[in-house]
Amino acid sequence: MCIRDRYMGRKSFDSLLQLVKEIANSSNVFPPDYGSYYLSNTTYDIDKNGRQWTYQYCSQMGWFQTPSKDPNLRMRSTRLSLNFYKKFCQDTFGEPVWPDVDYFNNQFGGLDMVVDNVIFSNGDEDPWRHASLNVSKNAYHMDALLITCDDCAHCVDLNTPTKQDSRPLHNARIKILKTFAKWLSQYLSLIHI
C-alpha cells in the first residue's frame, strides 16, 4: 500500500500523527536524523550520517523539498519555504550555509556529468528522483534505475532485503549487484588479478 493510499481517509490530527509515526518507524527515520538541534552535534558516530548529508544539501546541492505552489497538489506545509531551510542550515552548522547550485553544477557537470561506473537508483515515490539522472548513459557506464513499486521511496534499494519486498525492488537489487560484479571483474582484469 503506498503512502498516498494510507493517507486517504485520515481526518483527525491524531490519526495523521499516528500515520507519520508508522511511516517513520517503518523507514527507520528518527528525529535525530532531521532536527537541526540533533544535527548540530559534532560528536563522531559511525552509525550516523545525517549531519554529513545535511551539509551536502545545505552547502552544495540544494533541492530543498518545498511545497507546491498549487494548493491542490501540496503535500508539504507552506512553512517549509526556502527561508525555513536557510534558518535550518544556519541553526545546524552555526553559521550561514547556502548552496551555490550553479557553481556546483558547473564544477561537476550537473545531469551532464561525464563519469564512469555510477548507478542512479530512484524509487518512483522518491522526491529526489527529479534531481537525479533518470536515463542511462551507456557510453559512460552510467546506469539509471527507476524502481516502481508501492512505498519505493528514497534509498529503498539500500535497505536490508526482506521476504516482503516487491518483485520490482528485488529485481532492481539483483541488477545493481550484477552491475557492480561486472565492473569489479573488469577492474580486476585490468590490474591482472
N, C-alpha and C positions, 0 to 999 in steps of 0.2 A: 504494500500500500504506500503510495507516495505521500510526501508531506502535505501537499495541497489537499489530497483526499482526507487526511486525518484532521486538517484544519476545519473543513466544512462542517457546519452544524454546531460548532462550539460557540455558545452565546455568552456565557458568563466569563468574567475575568479569571476566576479560579480555574475554570476548565481550560482556558487558554494557557494559563500559567502551568497547569499540570502537563499540557501538551509540550510546552517548551522544555520542561524538566525531563519528560520522557525522551524527547529527541536529543537533548544534550547528553543525558546519561547513556543512551544507546550509541551515541557517536563519540563518547569519551571526551566531551567538551566540558570544561570546568571554568569557573570564574578566574582562577589564576592564569588561564590561557589567554584571556582577553581584557581583563581590567587593568587600567593604567596604574593603579595602586600596586598591584601584584607585579606587573611588568617592569616597574621602576626598580625593583630589587635586582641588584647586580651580582648577587651571590651565584657562583657557578654551580649548576646542577646538570649532570649528564642526561637526566631524563626530561629536561625541559628545553624547548626551543622557541617558545612564544616570543621572547624578547628579541631574538635574532630575526625572526620572521617579521615582527613588527617594525624593526629598524629598516629592513629591506623595503617594505612598502611605504614607510614614513619618509625615507630619505631618497629612494630611487624610483620605484615603480608607480606609486600612487594607486590608481584603480580602486579608489575608495567606494564602498558599496553604499551609495546614497539612494534615496527613494526616487521612484519615477515621478516625473512632473505631471503625469496623467493620474489623477486620484483613483480612477477605476483600475489602474494597473499597479498601484502602490502596494508593496509587500513589506516596506520598512517605514519606520517612524520618520516623520518630517524633521525630527530633531537630529537625525543622522546626516547633517549637512557638512559641507566642506569646513565650515567654521568649527563644528564639533570635532572633526578629525584633526584640525590644526591644534586645538587645545589638547586633544588626546595625545598627539605625538609629543607636544611640549611637556605635558604632565609626565609622560612615560620616560622621557630622556632628560628632563630638567633644563632644556634649552630649546629654542625654536628649531625644529627639524621639519623640512618640507621637500618633497621630491622635485627635482628639475627633470621632468619626464622627457622633454625634448633632448636635453643633453644625454640622458641615459639611453634613449632610443638611437640617437646618432652614434654614440660610442659603441653600442653593442648590436646595432642593426635592426632593432625592433622586430617586427614579424618578417623582415627580410634578412635576418641574420644568416651568416654562412658558417655553420659549424658541422662537425661530423658526429654521428652516433649519439643522437638525442631522441628520446621518446617524449612526446607531449600527450599525456593521457588525461582525459577530462570526462567527468560524469555529466550526463545530459542535464542534471539539476544543479550543476556547479556554476555559480555566478562568475567564476574566474575563467571559464572556458571562452568567454568573449574576448579575453585579453591574451589568449593562447593561440598557438598555431593549430589549425583545425584541418589542414590538408597536408598530406605527406609530401616531402621534397626528397624524392628517392636519390637524386644525384648526390645529395649530401648525407644520405642515411638519416634523414630527419623524419621519423615516423610519427604520425598523429593518429590518436585513437579517440573516438567518442564512444563512451560506454553508455548504452541506452538501456536502462532498467529502472524499476522503482527504487527510490532512495539512492540513486547513483549521484552522489554529491561530491564535494571537494575531497580529494585524496582517498576515495573509496577503494581504489585498487591497492593502496598501501596497507590497508587493514589486514589482520590475520585472516586467512581464508576460513570459512565455516561451511558446514553442510547446507546451511540455509541460503548461501549466496546464489544469486540468479545465474542462469546459464550465460548470458552476455558478460557478466562480471568474471565468471570462471574462465570463459574463452579469452577475455582481454588479458587476464593474468598469464595464461599459457602463452599467448602471443608475445607478451613482454619478456617472459623468461626465455623463450626460444630466440628472440631478437638479441637479448644480452648474451646468450650462449654462442650465437653466431659471431657477434662482434668479438667476444673473448677468444674464440677459436681463430679468427682472422688475425688478431693481435699476436697470439702465441705462435702462429705460423710465421709471422714477420720477424719475430725475435728468435726463431728456431728452437722453441722449447717443445 
